[in-house]
Amino acid sequence: VVSPRKTEEPVALAQREFERLGMTQTAARNGVLILLAPATRRFAVVGDTGVHEKCGDDFWSEVAAAMTAEFQRGDFTAGLVLGIERCGTLLAEHFPRTGNDRNELPDEIG
């Protein structure tokens, strides 16, 4: 999600957007949201309870630190791709696809 609003608290905004978008409605509670707030040059990565139970706080801090390093180099695309890849790897490890999987959330970027 790209937020047009100025915010000094991107995590709080990301959590509100997570709820607003209905991302808590997955059966395994395994949604992940990366929120970018370009106006303040801040971002947040948040996950639902099922994901958080598998990875804990350290995972989110590590993803944010890796993204920040790329952003500080001025490579915003690499930072975002890195965050998406790390979250995808975590999801694939702890929530592997099954034969009856269906896409529970929309794929659009908001």
Protein Blocks (a to p, Z undefined) as FASTA:
>chain_A
ZZfbdcfblmlmmmmmmmmnopmmpfklpaccddddfknopacddddfklmmmnommlmm
mmmmmmmmmmmnopaklmmmmmmmmmmmmmmmmmccdfkbccfbdfbdZZ
